[in-house]
Amino acid sequence: MVKLIDKITENLFSAFLMSALAFIISAFCVQMFFVCLQFSGNEEYQRRLINKLEIKFDGRFKNNPENIMYEGPIAKK
């Protein structure tokens, strides 16, 4: 029983480390993508991507239907 619990704990910890590493690698890849965009001179495309991401995730745009925090109009009873 103790070996089973130890094995499950070890697998959960390994899964946590792998998911954290995957998150860090994906964040680094996104950062490198935007650095390459900055140096490529394609500022219009970069600005469109940044605006789209800001509208999607920034709380200042929560009245926009494209935002993840958008609640929509409240229906009156």
N, CA, C and O atoms as a CHARMM CRD file, in Angstrom:
* protein
*
  308
    1    1 MET  N      0.82100  -1.19800   0.00000 PROA 1      0.00000
    2    1 MET  CA     0.00000   0.00000   0.00000 PROA 1      0.00000
    3    1 MET  C      0.86300   1.26000   0.00000 PROA 1      0.00000
    4    1 MET  O      0.57600   2.22500  -0.70800 PROA 1      0.00000
    5    2 VAL  N      1.92800   1.23300   0.81000 PROA 2      0.00000
    6    2 VAL  CA     2.82000   2.39200   0.89000 PROA 2      0.00000
    7    2 VAL  C      3.53900   2.59000  -0.44400 PROA 2      0.00000
    8    2 VAL  O      3.71900   3.72400  -0.88900 PROA 2      0.00000
    9    3 LYS  N      3.94800   1.49300  -1.08300 PROA 3      0.00000
   10    3 LYS  CA     4.62100   1.60600  -2.38200 PROA 3      0.00000
   11    3 LYS  C      3.69300   2.20600  -3.43000 PROA 3      0.00000
   12    3 LYS  O      4.12200   2.99800  -4.26900 PROA 3      0.00000
   13    4 LEU  N      2.42200   1.82700  -3.38000 PROA 4      0.00000
   14    4 LEU  CA     1.44700   2.36100  -4.33500 PROA 4      0.00000
   15    4 LEU  C      1.27000   3.86400  -4.13400 PROA 4      0.00000
   16    4 LEU  O      1.23100   4.61800  -5.10600 PROA 4      0.00000
   17    5 ILE  N      1.16500   4.29600  -2.89900 PROA 5      0.00000
   18    5 ILE  CA     1.00600   5.73000  -2.60200 PROA 5      0.00000
   19    5 ILE  C      2.25700   6.49500  -3.02200 PROA 5      0.00000
   20    5 ILE  O      2.16700   7.58400  -3.59000 PROA 5      0.00000
   21    6 ASP  N      3.43100   5.91500  -2.73600 PROA 6      0.00000
   22    6 ASP  CA     4.67900   6.56200  -3.15400 PROA 6      0.00000
   23    6 ASP  C      4.76300   6.68800  -4.67400 PROA 6      0.00000
   24    6 ASP  O      5.20100   7.71500  -5.19400 PROA 6      0.00000
   25    7 LYS  N      4.34600   5.64800  -5.37700 PROA 7      0.00000
   26    7 LYS  CA     4.39100   5.66200  -6.83800 PROA 7      0.00000
   27    7 LYS  C      3.41300   6.70000  -7.40000 PROA 7      0.00000
   28    7 LYS  O      3.75200   7.42500  -8.33500 PROA 7      0.00000
   29    8 ILE  N      2.20800   6.77400  -6.83400 PROA 8      0.00000
   30    8 ILE  CA     1.22100   7.76700  -7.28300 PROA 8      0.00000
   31    8 ILE  C      1.72500   9.17400  -7.00700 PROA 8      0.00000
   32    8 ILE  O      1.59600  10.05900  -7.85200 PROA 8      0.00000
   33    9 THR  N      2.29900   9.38500  -5.82600 PROA 9      0.00000
   34    9 THR  CA     2.84800  10.69900  -5.47800 PROA 9      0.00000
   35    9 THR  C      3.97000  11.08900  -6.43400 PROA 9      0.00000
   36    9 THR  O      4.03900  12.23200  -6.88600 PROA 9      0.00000
   37   10 GLU  N      4.83500  10.14800  -6.73600 PROA 10     0.00000
   38   10 GLU  CA     5.94000  10.42000  -7.66200 PROA 10     0.00000
   39   10 GLU  C      5.41400  10.75200  -9.05500 PROA 10     0.00000
   40   10 GLU  O      5.93200  11.65700  -9.70800 PROA 10     0.00000
   41   11 ASN  N      4.39900  10.03900  -9.51400 PROA 11     0.00000
   42   11 ASN  CA     3.82300  10.31400 -10.83100 PROA 11     0.00000
   43   11 ASN  C      3.13100  11.67100 -10.86900 PROA 11     0.00000
   44   11 ASN  O      3.24000  12.39100 -11.86200 PROA 11     0.00000
   45   12 LEU  N      2.42200  12.02800  -9.80500 PROA 12     0.00000
   46   12 LEU  CA     1.77400  13.34700  -9.75400 PROA 12     0.00000
   47   12 LEU  C      2.80500  14.47000  -9.76000 PROA 12     0.00000
   48   12 LEU  O      2.63000  15.48500 -10.43500 PROA 12     0.00000
   49   13 PHE  N      3.88100  14.27600  -8.99900 PROA 13     0.00000
   50   13 PHE  CA     4.92900  15.28900  -8.96900 PROA 13     0.00000
   51   13 PHE  C      5.60300  15.41500 -10.33400 PROA 13     0.00000
   52   13 PHE  O      5.90100  16.52300 -10.77900 PROA 13     0.00000
   53   14 SER  N      5.84100  14.30500 -10.98700 PROA 14     0.00000
   54   14 SER  CA     6.43800  14.33700 -12.33100 PROA 14     0.00000
   55   14 SER  C      5.50500  15.02200 -13.32700 PROA 14     0.00000
   56   14 SER  O      5.95800  15.78700 -14.17800 PROA 14     0.00000
   57   15 ALA  N      4.21100  14.75100 -13.22200 PROA 15     0.00000
   58   15 ALA  CA     3.24200  15.40300 -14.11000 PROA 15     0.00000
   59   15 ALA  C      3.21400  16.90800 -13.86900 PROA 15     0.00000
   60   15 ALA  O      3.12200  17.69200 -14.81400 PROA 15     0.00000
   61   16 PHE  N      3.29400  17.31000 -12.60500 PROA 16     0.00000
   62   16 PHE  CA     3.34000  18.73600 -12.28700 PROA 16     0.00000
   63   16 PHE  C      4.58200  19.39200 -12.87900 PROA 16     0.00000
   64   16 PHE  O      4.50000  20.46600 -13.47400 PROA 16     0.00000
   65   17 LEU  N      5.72700  18.74600 -12.71400 PROA 17     0.00000
   66   17 LEU  CA     6.96800  19.30500 -13.27200 PROA 17     0.00000
   67   17 LEU  C      6.91300  19.38700 -14.79000 PROA 17     0.00000
   68   17 LEU  O      7.36500  20.37600 -15.36700 PROA 17     0.00000
   69   18 MET  N      6.37500  18.38300 -15.43800 PROA 18     0.00000
   70   18 MET  CA     6.27100  18.38600 -16.90300 PROA 18     0.00000
   71   18 MET  C      5.33100  19.49500 -17.38100 PROA 18     0.00000
   72   18 MET  O      5.62400  20.17300 -18.36500 PROA 18     0.00000
   73   19 SER  N      4.21100  19.68000 -16.69400 PROA 19     0.00000
   74   19 SER  CA     3.27700  20.72900 -17.10800 PROA 19     0.00000
   75   19 SER  C      3.87300  22.11000 -16.86200 PROA 19     0.00000
   76   19 SER  O      3.66600  23.01800 -17.66700 PROA 19     0.00000
   77   20 ALA  N      4.60500  22.28700 -15.77100 PROA 20     0.00000
   78   20 ALA  CA     5.26300  23.57200 -15.52200 PROA 20     0.00000
   79   20 ALA  C      6.33200  23.84300 -16.57600 PROA 20     0.00000
   80   20 ALA  O      6.46200  24.96800 -17.05800 PROA 20     0.00000
   81   21 LEU  N      7.08500  22.82900 -16.92800 PROA 21     0.00000
   82   21 LEU  CA     8.11300  22.97900 -17.95800 PROA 21     0.00000
   83   21 LEU  C      7.48400  23.28800 -19.31600 PROA 21     0.00000
   84   21 LEU  O      8.00700  24.11200 -20.06600 PROA 21     0.00000
   85   22 ALA  N      6.37300  22.63600 -19.63500 PROA 22     0.00000
   86   22 ALA  CA     5.68200  22.90400 -20.90000 PROA 22     0.00000
   87   22 ALA  C      5.16400  24.34600 -20.93500 PROA 22     0.00000
   88   22 ALA  O      5.23000  25.00600 -21.97100 PROA 22     0.00000
   89   23 PHE  N      4.65400  24.82500 -19.81400 PROA 23     0.00000
   90   23 PHE  CA     4.17600  26.21600 -19.74800 PROA 23     0.00000
   91   23 PHE  C      5.33000  27.19400 -19.95400 PROA 23     0.00000
   92   23 PHE  O      5.18900  28.16800 -20.69400 PROA 23     0.00000
   93   24 ILE  N      6.45000  26.94800 -19.31800 PROA 24     0.00000
   94   24 ILE  CA     7.60800  27.83600 -19.44900 PROA 24     0.00000
   95   24 ILE  C      8.13100  27.82000 -20.88200 PROA 24     0.00000
   96   24 ILE  O      8.46000  28.87500 -21.42400 PROA 24     0.00000
   97   25 ILE  N      8.21200  26.66100 -21.49700 PROA 25     0.00000
   98   25 ILE  CA     8.70100  26.56900 -22.87700 PROA 25     0.00000
   99   25 ILE  C      7.75000  27.27200 -23.83600 PROA 25     0.00000
  100   25 ILE  O      8.20100  27.97000 -24.74400 PROA 25     0.00000
  101   26 SER  N      6.44200  27.10100 -23.65300 PROA 26     0.00000
  102   26 SER  CA     5.49000  27.77100 -24.54500 PROA 26     0.00000
  103   26 SER  C      5.53400  29.28400 -24.35300 PROA 26     0.00000
  104   26 SER  O      5.42300  30.02800 -25.32700 PROA 26     0.00000
  105   27 ALA  N      5.69500  29.75200 -23.11700 PROA 27     0.00000
  106   27 ALA  CA     5.80900  31.19200 -22.87800 PROA 27     0.00000
  107   27 ALA  C      7.07500  31.74500 -23.53700 PROA 27     0.00000
  108   27 ALA  O      7.05100  32.83700 -24.10600 PROA 27     0.00000
  109   28 PHE  N      8.16500  31.00400 -23.46400 PROA 28     0.00000
  110   28 PHE  CA     9.40900  31.42600 -24.10000 PROA 28     0.00000
  111   28 PHE  C      9.24900  31.48300 -25.62100 PROA 28     0.00000
  112   28 PHE  O      9.75700  32.40200 -26.26400 PROA 28     0.00000
  113   29 CYS  N      8.54700  30.50600 -26.19700 PROA 29     0.00000
  114   29 CYS  CA     8.33100  30.50000 -27.64900 PROA 29     0.00000
  115   29 CYS  C      7.48600  31.69100 -28.08600 PROA 29     0.00000
  116   29 CYS  O      7.76800  32.30500 -29.11500 PROA 29     0.00000
  117   30 VAL  N      6.46200  32.02000 -27.32300 PROA 30     0.00000
  118   30 VAL  CA     5.63700  33.19300 -27.65300 PROA 30     0.00000
  119   30 VAL  C      6.48300  34.46600 -27.56000 PROA 30     0.00000
  120   30 VAL  O      6.38900  35.34500 -28.41700 PROA 30     0.00000
  121   31 GLN  N      7.30300  34.55600 -26.52200 PROA 31     0.00000
  122   31 GLN  CA     8.16900  35.72700 -26.36700 PROA 31     0.00000
  123   31 GLN  C      9.13200  35.84100 -27.54400 PROA 31     0.00000
  124   31 GLN  O      9.33600  36.93600 -28.06700 PROA 31     0.00000
  125   32 MET  N      9.72200  34.74100 -27.96300 PROA 32     0.00000
  126   32 MET  CA    10.64800  34.77000 -29.09900 PROA 32     0.00000
  127   32 MET  C      9.92600  35.13200 -30.39300 PROA 32     0.00000
  128   32 MET  O     10.49100  35.81200 -31.25000 PROA 32     0.00000
  129   33 PHE  N      8.68400  34.68400 -30.53800 PROA 33     0.00000
  130   33 PHE  CA     7.88900  35.04200 -31.70800 PROA 33     0.00000
  131   33 PHE  C      7.69600  36.55500 -31.78700 PROA 33     0.00000
  132   33 PHE  O      7.85300  37.14700 -32.85500 PROA 33     0.00000
  133   34 PHE  N      7.35700  37.17900 -30.66000 PROA 34     0.00000
  134   34 PHE  CA     7.14900  38.61900 -30.67100 PROA 34     0.00000
  135   34 PHE  C      8.46000  39.39000 -30.81700 PROA 34     0.00000
  136   34 PHE  O      8.46800  40.47700 -31.39400 PROA 34     0.00000
  137   35 VAL  N      9.55200  38.85500 -30.31300 PROA 35     0.00000
  138   35 VAL  CA    10.85900  39.49500 -30.52400 PROA 35     0.00000
  139   35 VAL  C     11.21400  39.44500 -32.00700 PROA 35     0.00000
  140   35 VAL  O     11.69600  40.43300 -32.56100 PROA 35     0.00000
  141   36 CYS  N     10.98100  38.31300 -32.64900 PROA 36     0.00000
  142   36 CYS  CA    11.24400  38.20800 -34.08800 PROA 36     0.00000
  143   36 CYS  C     10.35600  39.15500 -34.88200 PROA 36     0.00000
  144   36 CYS  O     10.80400  39.74700 -35.86400 PROA 36     0.00000
  145   37 LEU  N      9.09800  39.30300 -34.46600 PROA 37     0.00000
  146   37 LEU  CA     8.21100  40.25600 -35.13700 PROA 37     0.00000
  147   37 LEU  C      8.72400  41.68700 -34.98200 PROA 37     0.00000
  148   37 LEU  O      8.64300  42.48700 -35.91400 PROA 37     0.00000
  149   38 GLN  N      9.24600  41.99900 -33.80800 PROA 38     0.00000
  150   38 GLN  CA     9.74700  43.34300 -33.54900 PROA 38     0.00000
  151   38 GLN  C     10.91700  43.67200 -34.48300 PROA 38     0.00000
  152   38 GLN  O     10.99100  44.77300 -35.02800 PROA 38     0.00000
  153   39 PHE  N     11.82100  42.71500 -34.66200 PROA 39     0.00000
  154   39 PHE  CA    12.99600  42.97100 -35.47500 PROA 39     0.00000
  155   39 PHE  C     12.76100  42.75800 -36.97000 PROA 39     0.00000
  156   39 PHE  O     13.58900  43.15900 -37.78700 PROA 39     0.00000
  157   40 SER  N     11.65100  42.13700 -37.33100 PROA 40     0.00000
  158   40 SER  CA    11.38300  41.92300 -38.74800 PROA 40     0.00000
  159   40 SER  C     10.80800  43.16900 -39.41900 PROA 40     0.00000
  160   40 SER  O     10.79300  43.27000 -40.64600 PROA 40     0.00000
  161   41 GLY  N     10.34100  44.10200 -38.62000 PROA 41     0.00000
  162   41 GLY  CA     9.79900  45.33400 -39.18100 PROA 41     0.00000
  163   41 GLY  C      8.32500  45.24600 -39.52700 PROA 41     0.00000
  164   41 GLY  O      7.77700  46.18000 -40.11100 PROA 41     0.00000
  165   42 ASN  N      7.67900  44.16200 -39.18600 PROA 42     0.00000
  166   42 ASN  CA     6.26800  43.98100 -39.48500 PROA 42     0.00000
  167   42 ASN  C      5.44100  44.48400 -38.30000 PROA 42     0.00000
  168   42 ASN  O      4.80800  43.70500 -37.58800 PROA 42     0.00000
  169   43 GLU  N      5.46300  45.80500 -38.10700 PROA 43     0.00000
  170   43 GLU  CA     4.82900  46.39300 -36.92600 PROA 43     0.00000
  171   43 GLU  C      3.30500  46.37100 -37.00100 PROA 43     0.00000
  172   43 GLU  O      2.64200  46.29000 -35.96700 PROA 43     0.00000
  173   44 GLU  N      2.74300  46.44000 -38.19600 PROA 44     0.00000
  174   44 GLU  CA     1.28500  46.42700 -38.31800 PROA 44     0.00000
  175   44 GLU  C      0.71500  45.08700 -37.84700 PROA 44     0.00000
  176   44 GLU  O     -0.26100  45.05200 -37.09800 PROA 44     0.00000
  177   45 TYR  N      1.32200  43.99700 -38.28300 PROA 45     0.00000
  178   45 TYR  CA     0.87000  42.66300 -37.86300 PROA 45     0.00000
  179   45 TYR  C      1.05000  42.47800 -36.36400 PROA 45     0.00000
  180   45 TYR  O      0.18500  41.91300 -35.69600 PROA 45     0.00000
  181   46 GLN  N      2.16900  42.95200 -35.83800 PROA 46     0.00000
  182   46 GLN  CA     2.43500  42.86400 -34.40700 PROA 46     0.00000
  183   46 GLN  C      1.39500  43.65600 -33.62000 PROA 46     0.00000
  184   46 GLN  O      0.89700  43.17500 -32.60300 PROA 46     0.00000
  185   47 ARG  N      1.06300  44.85500 -34.07300 PROA 47     0.00000
  186   47 ARG  CA     0.09000  45.69000 -33.37400 PROA 47     0.00000
  187   47 ARG  C     -1.29300  45.04100 -33.39400 PROA 47     0.00000
  188   47 ARG  O     -2.01700  45.09600 -32.40000 PROA 47     0.00000
  189   48 ARG  N     -1.66700  44.42200 -34.52900 PROA 48     0.00000
  190   48 ARG  CA    -2.97200  43.74100 -34.59700 PROA 48     0.00000
  191   48 ARG  C     -3.03000  42.57300 -33.61700 PROA 48     0.00000
  192   48 ARG  O     -4.05000  42.37300 -32.95700 PROA 48     0.00000
  193   49 LEU  N     -1.94500  41.79800 -33.51400 PROA 49     0.00000
  194   49 LEU  CA    -1.91900  40.68100 -32.56900 PROA 49     0.00000
  195   49 LEU  C     -1.99900  41.16800 -31.12000 PROA 49     0.00000
  196   49 LEU  O     -2.72900  40.60200 -30.30600 PROA 49     0.00000
  197   50 ILE  N     -1.24900  42.20700 -30.81200 PROA 50     0.00000
  198   50 ILE  CA    -1.25700  42.73400 -29.44800 PROA 50     0.00000
  199   50 ILE  C     -2.63800  43.27300 -29.09000 PROA 50     0.00000
  200   50 ILE  O     -3.13200  43.02700 -27.98900 PROA 50     0.00000
  201   51 ASN  N     -3.26100  44.00300 -30.00400 PROA 51     0.00000
  202   51 ASN  CA    -4.60100  44.52500 -29.73200 PROA 51     0.00000
  203   51 ASN  C     -5.60400  43.40300 -29.52500 PROA 51     0.00000
  204   51 ASN  O     -6.45300  43.48400 -28.63700 PROA 51     0.00000
  205   52 LYS  N     -5.51200  42.35300 -30.34000 PROA 52     0.00000
  206   52 LYS  CA    -6.43100  41.22600 -30.21200 PROA 52     0.00000
  207   52 LYS  C     -6.25800  40.53400 -28.85600 PROA 52     0.00000
  208   52 LYS  O     -7.24500  40.17800 -28.21100 PROA 52     0.00000
  209   53 LEU  N     -5.00800  40.34200 -28.42300 PROA 53     0.00000
  210   53 LEU  CA    -4.75200  39.71300 -27.13200 PROA 53     0.00000
  211   53 LEU  C     -5.20700  40.60300 -25.97500 PROA 53     0.00000
  212   53 LEU  O     -5.75400  40.10800 -24.98900 PROA 53     0.00000
  213   54 GLU  N     -4.98400  41.90900 -26.08900 PROA 54     0.00000
  214   54 GLU  CA    -5.42000  42.81600 -25.03100 PROA 54     0.00000
  215   54 GLU  C     -6.93600  42.82900 -24.90600 PROA 54     0.00000
  216   54 GLU  O     -7.47000  42.80400 -23.79700 PROA 54     0.00000
  217   55 ILE  N     -7.62400  42.86800 -26.02700 PROA 55     0.00000
  218   55 ILE  CA    -9.08800  42.86600 -25.97800 PROA 55     0.00000
  219   55 ILE  C     -9.58900  41.55400 -25.39100 PROA 55     0.00000
  220   55 ILE  O    -10.58900  41.54200 -24.67400 PROA 55     0.00000
  221   56 LYS  N     -8.91100  40.45300 -25.68300 PROA 56     0.00000
  222   56 LYS  CA    -9.35000  39.13500 -25.20800 PROA 56     0.00000
  223   56 LYS  C     -9.13400  38.96300 -23.70100 PROA 56     0.00000
  224   56 LYS  O    -10.00100  38.41700 -23.01800 PROA 56     0.00000
  225   57 PHE  N     -7.99700  39.41800 -23.17400 PROA 57     0.00000
  226   57 PHE  CA    -7.63200  39.08300 -21.80400 PROA 57     0.00000
  227   57 PHE  C     -7.58800  40.25200 -20.83400 PROA 57     0.00000
  228   57 PHE  O     -7.56500  40.01700 -19.62600 PROA 57     0.00000
  229   58 ASP  N     -7.57500  41.48800 -21.28900 PROA 58     0.00000
  230   58 ASP  CA    -7.46000  42.63900 -20.39800 PROA 58     0.00000
  231   58 ASP  C     -8.82000  42.96400 -19.78000 PROA 58     0.00000
  232   58 ASP  O     -9.83500  42.99300 -20.47600 PROA 58     0.00000
  233   59 GLY  N     -8.83000  43.20400 -18.48800 PROA 59     0.00000
  234   59 GLY  CA   -10.07300  43.49200 -17.77700 PROA 59     0.00000
  235   59 GLY  C    -10.68800  44.82100 -18.13700 PROA 59     0.00000
  236   59 GLY  O    -11.86700  45.04700 -17.86800 PROA 59     0.00000
  237   60 ARG  N     -9.91700  45.70700 -18.74000 PROA 60     0.00000
  238   60 ARG  CA   -10.46900  47.01400 -19.12900 PROA 60     0.00000
  239   60 ARG  C    -11.47000  46.89800 -20.27300 PROA 60     0.00000
  240   60 ARG  O    -12.24800  47.82300 -20.50500 PROA 60     0.00000
  241   61 PHE  N    -11.46300  45.78200 -20.98800 PROA 61     0.00000
  242   61 PHE  CA   -12.35300  45.58500 -22.12400 PROA 61     0.00000
  243   61 PHE  C    -13.45700  44.58400 -21.80100 PROA 61     0.00000
  244   61 PHE  O    -13.94200  43.89400 -22.69800 PROA 61     0.00000
  245   62 LYS  N    -13.86500  44.49200 -20.53100 PROA 62     0.00000
  246   62 LYS  CA   -14.82500  43.45400 -20.17000 PROA 62     0.00000
  247   62 LYS  C    -16.23000  43.72300 -20.68200 PROA 62     0.00000
  248   62 LYS  O    -17.10000  42.86400 -20.53500 PROA 62     0.00000
  249   63 ASN  N    -16.48500  44.87800 -21.27400 PROA 63     0.00000
  250   63 ASN  CA   -17.77500  45.14000 -21.89600 PROA 63     0.00000
  251   63 ASN  C    -17.79400  44.72300 -23.36200 PROA 63     0.00000
  252   63 ASN  O    -18.81500  44.86200 -24.03600 PROA 63     0.00000
  253   64 ASN  N    -16.68400  44.22100 -23.84900 PROA 64     0.00000
  254   64 ASN  CA   -16.56600  43.76300 -25.23000 PROA 64     0.00000
  255   64 ASN  C    -16.92600  42.27600 -25.28700 PROA 64     0.00000
  256   64 ASN  O    -16.40900  41.50100 -24.48300 PROA 64     0.00000
  257   65 PRO  N    -17.79500  41.85200 -26.21100 PROA 65     0.00000
  258   65 PRO  CA   -18.16600  40.43500 -26.28600 PROA 65     0.00000
  259   65 PRO  C    -16.99000  39.49800 -26.56400 PROA 65     0.00000
  260   65 PRO  O    -17.09600  38.30000 -26.30100 PROA 65     0.00000
  261   66 GLU  N    -15.88400  40.00300 -27.08300 PROA 66     0.00000
  262   66 GLU  CA   -14.72600  39.15200 -27.36500 PROA 66     0.00000
  263   66 GLU  C    -13.87300  38.88800 -26.12900 PROA 66     0.00000
  264   66 GLU  O    -12.98800  38.03200 -26.17000 PROA 66     0.00000
  265   67 ASN  N    -14.12000  39.60600 -25.02600 PROA 67     0.00000
  266   67 ASN  CA   -13.33200  39.46300 -23.80900 PROA 67     0.00000
  267   67 ASN  C    -13.77800  38.23100 -23.03100 PROA 67     0.00000
  268   67 ASN  O    -14.95700  37.87700 -23.04100 PROA 67     0.00000
  269   68 ILE  N    -12.82300  37.57300 -22.35100 PROA 68     0.00000
  270   68 ILE  CA   -13.16900  36.36600 -21.60900 PROA 68     0.00000
  271   68 ILE  C    -13.98400  36.67500 -20.35500 PROA 68     0.00000
  272   68 ILE  O    -14.63500  35.77900 -19.81800 PROA 68     0.00000
  273   69 MET  N    -13.96500  37.92300 -19.87600 PROA 69     0.00000
  274   69 MET  CA   -14.73100  38.29100 -18.69400 PROA 69     0.00000
  275   69 MET  C    -16.08900  38.90800 -19.04200 PROA 69     0.00000
  276   69 MET  O    -16.79800  39.38500 -18.15700 PROA 69     0.00000
  277   70 TYR  N    -16.44500  38.90000 -20.31000 PROA 70     0.00000
  278   70 TYR  CA   -17.70800  39.48600 -20.74600 PROA 70     0.00000
  279   70 TYR  C    -18.87100  38.67500 -20.19300 PROA 70     0.00000
  280   70 TYR  O    -18.91900  37.45300 -20.33600 PROA 70     0.00000
  281   71 GLU  N    -19.80500  39.37200 -19.56200 PROA 71     0.00000
  282   71 GLU  CA   -20.95000  38.70600 -18.97800 PROA 71     0.00000
  283   71 GLU  C    -22.20700  38.88600 -19.79300 PROA 71     0.00000
  284   71 GLU  O    -23.19200  38.18200 -19.56600 PROA 71     0.00000
  285   72 GLY  N    -22.20200  39.78500 -20.71300 PROA 72     0.00000
  286   72 GLY  CA   -23.37500  40.01000 -21.56000 PROA 72     0.00000
  287   72 GLY  C    -24.42400  40.83200 -20.85000 PROA 72     0.00000
  288   72 GLY  O    -24.32000  41.10500 -19.65400 PROA 72     0.00000
  289   73 PRO  N    -25.43200  41.22000 -21.59900 PROA 73     0.00000
  290   73 PRO  CA   -26.50000  42.01700 -20.97900 PROA 73     0.00000
  291   73 PRO  C    -27.29400  41.14700 -20.00100 PROA 73     0.00000
  292   73 PRO  O    -27.56000  39.97000 -20.24100 PROA 73     0.00000
  293   74 ILE  N    -27.65300  41.77800 -18.90500 PROA 74     0.00000
  294   74 ILE  CA   -28.43300  41.06600 -17.87600 PROA 74     0.00000
  295   74 ILE  C    -29.90300  41.16800 -18.25000 PROA 74     0.00000
  296   74 ILE  O    -30.44000  42.26000 -18.43800 PROA 74     0.00000
  297   75 ALA  N    -30.53400  40.02200 -18.35300 PROA 75     0.00000
  298   75 ALA  CA   -31.93800  39.99200 -18.72400 PROA 75     0.00000
  299   75 ALA  C    -32.80000  40.41400 -17.53400 PROA 75     0.00000
  300   75 ALA  O    -32.62500  39.91700 -16.42200 PROA 75     0.00000
  301   76 LYS  N    -33.72000  41.32200 -17.77800 PROA 76     0.00000
  302   76 LYS  CA   -34.60500  41.78900 -16.71700 PROA 76     0.00000
  303   76 LYS  C    -35.77000  40.82400 -16.58900 PROA 76     0.00000
  304   76 LYS  O    -36.28100  40.31500 -17.58700 PROA 76     0.00000
  305   77 LYS  N    -36.17800  40.58100 -15.38200 PROA 77     0.00000
  306   77 LYS  CA   -37.30100  39.64400 -15.14700 PROA 77     0.00000
  307   77 LYS  C    -38.61900  40.36400 -15.16500 PROA 77     0.00000
  308   77 LYS  O    -39.66500  39.74000 -14.98600 PROA 77     0.00000
